[in-house]
């Protein structure tokens, strides 16, 4: 039977490049970076933790309960900190994981995979392929190119038998534990790492890694009604037949609203603005966009880009494209380069080809918090 697995969380870094205490930074789910790094280890099977560093109440480690065995000061080098952490672990502990406190996005699945591989082979680490070409260089020039097919990016947690970690900390080294193990001639098994498992270094790292990107799609159709004004993208188009509908029948904005609602999982335009509701009779569709953008904000989401296609024989979009984009800038709060508006026809086919009405498609790209809120 496998005994309790212990973990050492290296939290003694100074975070000079972050511009503040990155380990106390709150993620979208309310957890601090340090607490999240610890809780993911626990979720993956590392039952008892020693945090090496000087965390305070602002790091919220008290929320870890009995899983937190000790908090001890760090040393001058990484090996000093890991040595101190190992000394705080009971002698009977057979397996130890070492994890960077600044890696809050390692999944519980990754931790459990590393643990399983280590218990089969003695030591295991997560790695990723090197996508970019890697080369040696001096101050100003390249010296030698390295064969990237044999190179890996090494992450944590690094999990190994206690006796192997004791060999590692006996060496005065500032490198990671797996590198020392290799130098000592030991085998280190690899498991596939995760791109999201970044080591937070700069403030921008958290912005990217703590968000996920989604896409919503919208489609709308309205038949022509020459008695009405034509509204497209929040702009009144003079001298063209309007569109029939309960509101102003702005086919572009209706498709756009549906796309944004789809991205944040909030249903469709008919649920929020039913045609049976007289409050929306002849209403400007810009109201629908404003309401939808408030829902985006409430979801902690951010609209990143929209791409809209108007489908029909008339009007010609070119004379109106720029003013529509500028109106959408005001409605969406996006830079104009993040708003694309284009048009096409159906070559005389279908209801749009017969000149019976207009259709529009919209694609909305959004970012959402990737770290789930606590249940």
Residue pairs with C-beta under 8 A, 6 or more apart in sequence:
2 94
2 95
2 119
3 92
3 93
3 94
3 95
4 47
4 48
4 93
5 45
5 46
5 47
5 48
5 93
5 95
5 96
5 97
5 115
5 159
6 46
6 47
6 48
6 49
6 50
6 69
6 89
6 90
6 93
6 95
6 96
6 97
7 38
7 41
7 46
7 48
7 49
7 50
7 96
7 97
7 98
7 99
7 157
8 49
8 50
8 52
8 82
8 85
8 86
8 89
8 96
8 97
8 98
8 99
9 34
9 37
9 38
9 41
9 49
9 50
9 51
9 52
9 53
9 85
9 99
9 100
9 101
10 52
10 53
10 74
10 78
10 81
10 82
10 85
10 98
10 99
10 100
10 101
11 23
11 34
11 51
11 52
11 53
11 55
11 74
11 101
12 52
12 53
12 54
12 73
12 74
12 75
12 81
13 53
13 101
13 102
15 21
15 22
15 23
15 102
17 201
17 202
18 200
18 201
18 202
18 203
19 203
20 203
21 58
22 33
22 102
22 200
22 203
22 206
23 32
23 33
23 34
23 53
23 55
23 59
23 101
23 102
24 32
24 33
24 34
24 55
24 56
24 58
24 59
25 32
25 33
25 206
26 32
27 33
27 36
27 104
27 206
27 210
27 371
28 210
28 211
28 300
28 369
28 370
28 371
28 373
29 36
29 369
29 371
29 372
29 373
29 374
30 373
30 374
31 39
31 60
31 104
31 371
31 374
32 58
32 59
32 60
33 101
33 102
33 104
33 200
33 206
34 51
34 55
34 59
34 60
34 61
34 101
34 104
35 59
35 60
35 61
35 63
35 64
36 104
36 105
36 371
37 99
37 100
37 101
37 102
37 103
37 104
37 106
38 49
38 51
38 61
38 64
38 67
38 68
38 101
39 64
40 104
40 105
40 106
40 107
40 108
40 111
41 49
41 97
41 99
41 106
41 111
41 157
42 49
42 64
42 67
43 108
43 111
44 106
44 107
44 108
44 109
44 110
44 111
44 112
44 114
44 115
44 157
45 111
45 112
45 115
46 97
46 99
46 111
46 115
46 157
47 67
48 67
48 69
48 89
49 64
49 67
49 68
49 69
50 69
50 70
50 71
50 72
50 85
50 88
50 89
51 61
51 68
51 70
51 71
51 72
51 101
52 72
52 73
52 74
52 81
52 82
52 84
52 85
53 71
53 73
53 74
53 81
53 101
54 73
54 74
55 61
55 71
61 68
61 71
62 68
69 88
69 89
70 88
72 84
72 85
72 88
73 84
74 80
74 81
74 84
75 81
75 83
75 84
77 172
77 173
77 174
78 173
78 174
78 175
78 176
79 168
79 169
79 171
79 172
79 173
79 174
79 180
82 98
82 165
82 168
82 169
82 177
83 169
85 98
86 96
86 162
86 165
86 166
86 169
89 96
89 162
93 162
94 161
94 162
95 115
95 118
95 119
95 159
95 160
95 161
95 162
96 159
96 160
96 161
96 162
96 165
97 111
97 114
97 115
97 157
97 158
97 159
98 156
98 157
98 158
98 159
98 165
98 177
99 106
99 156
99 157
99 158
100 156
100 199
102 199
102 200
102 201
103 155
103 156
103 197
103 198
103 199
103 200
104 200
105 194
105 196
105 197
105 198
105 209
105 210
105 370
105 371
106 126
106 155
106 156
106 157
106 194
106 197
107 194
107 196
107 197
110 126
110 157
110 191
110 193
110 194
110 197
111 157
113 126
113 191
113 192
114 124
114 125
114 126
114 157
114 158
114 159
114 191
115 124
115 159
117 124
117 159
117 189
117 190
117 191
118 124
118 159
118 160
118 161
118 189
120 189
121 187
121 189
122 160
122 161
122 164
122 186
122 187
122 189
123 158
123 159
123 160
123 161
123 164
123 178
123 181
123 186
123 187
123 188
123 189
124 158
124 159
124 160
124 188
124 189
124 190
124 191
125 154
125 155
125 156
125 157
125 158
125 159
125 178
125 188
125 189
125 190
125 191
126 154
126 155
126 156
126 157
126 190
126 191
126 192
126 193
126 194
126 197
127 152
127 153
127 154
127 155
127 190
127 191
127 192
127 193
128 152
128 153
128 155
128 192
128 193
128 194
128 195
129 148
129 152
129 153
130 148
130 151
130 152
130 153
132 148
133 145
133 148
134 145
134 146
134 148
134 151
135 142
135 143
135 144
135 145
135 146
136 142
136 143
136 144
136 145
136 146
137 143
152 190
153 193
154 176
154 178
154 179
155 193
155 194
155 197
155 199
156 176
158 176
158 177
158 178
160 168
160 177
160 181
164 181
164 186
165 177
167 180
167 181
167 184
167 186
168 177
168 180
168 181
168 184
171 180
171 183
171 184
173 179
173 180
178 188
181 188
182 188
196 209
196 370
198 205
198 209
200 206
200 209
209 370
210 369
210 370
210 371
211 302
211 367
211 368
211 369
211 370
212 367
212 368
212 369
212 370
213 304
213 365
213 366
213 367
213 368
214 263
214 264
214 365
214 366
214 367
214 368
215 263
215 363
215 364
215 365
215 366
216 258
216 259
216 260
216 261
216 262
216 263
216 264
216 363
216 364
216 366
217 258
217 259
217 262
217 361
217 362
217 363
217 364
218 254
218 255
218 256
218 257
218 258
218 259
218 260
218 261
218 262
218 269
218 360
218 361
218 362
218 363
218 364
219 255
219 258
219 359
219 360
219 361
219 362
220 251
220 254
220 255
220 258
220 269
220 359
220 360
221 251
221 351
221 357
221 358
221 359
222 243
222 244
222 245
222 249
222 251
222 254
222 357
222 358
223 243
223 244
223 351
223 356
223 357
224 241
224 242
224 243
224 244
224 355
224 356
224 357
224 358
225 241
225 242
225 243
225 244
225 249
226 241
226 242
227 242
228 241
228 242
228 243
228 244
228 248
228 249
229 236
229 237
229 242
229 248
230 236
230 237
230 240
230 241
230 242
230 243
230 315
231 237
231 242
231 243
231 248
231 249
231 250
231 253
231 284
231 285
232 250
232 251
232 252
232 310
232 315
232 320
232 324
233 250
233 252
233 253
233 308
233 320
233 324
233 325
233 327
233 328
233 341
234 250
234 252
234 253
234 284
234 285
234 286
234 289
234 324
234 327
234 328
234 331
235 320
235 323
235 324
235 327
237 315
237 320
240 314
240 315
241 314
242 249
243 249
243 250
243 251
243 357
243 358
245 275
246 275
246 280
246 281
246 282
247 273
247 280
247 281
247 282
247 283
247 284
247 285
247 288
248 282
248 283
248 284
248 285
249 285
250 284
250 285
250 286
251 310
251 358
251 359
251 360
252 308
252 310
252 324
252 341
252 360
252 362
253 285
253 286
253 288
253 289
253 331
254 269
254 285
254 288
254 360
255 308
255 360
255 361
255 362
256 289
256 306
256 308
256 328
256 360
256 362
256 364
257 269
257 272
257 285
257 288
257 289
257 292
258 268
258 269
258 362
259 306
259 362
259 363
259 364
260 292
260 293
260 296
260 303
260 364
260 366
261 267
261 268
261 269
261 272
261 292
261 295
262 268
262 364
263 301
263 303
263 364
263 365
263 366
264 295
264 296
264 299
264 301
264 366
264 368
266 272
266 292
266 295
266 299
269 288
272 288
272 291
272 292
273 280
273 283
273 288
273 291
274 280
280 287
286 331
289 331
289 332
290 331
293 303
293 331
293 332
293 333
296 302
296 303
296 366
299 368
300 368
300 369
301 366
301 367
301 368
301 369
302 366
302 367
302 368
303 332
303 333
303 334
303 364
303 365
303 366
304 334
304 338
304 365
304 366
304 367
305 334
305 338
305 339
305 340
305 364
305 365
306 328
306 332
306 334
306 338
306 339
306 340
306 362
306 363
306 364
306 365
307 340
307 342
307 362
307 363
308 339
308 340
308 341
308 342
308 360
308 361
308 362
308 363
309 342
309 343
309 344
309 360
309 361
309 362
310 317
310 341
310 342
310 343
310 344
310 358
310 359
310 360
311 343
311 344
311 345
311 346
311 352
311 358
311 359
311 360
311 361
312 343
312 345
312 352
312 355
312 357
312 358
312 359
313 345
313 352
313 353
313 355
314 355
316 343
317 324
317 341
317 342
317 343
318 343
321 341
321 342
324 341
325 336
325 339
325 341
326 336
328 334
328 339
328 341
329 335
329 336
329 339
332 339
345 352
345 353
346 352
346 353
347 353
348 354
351 357
352 358
352 359
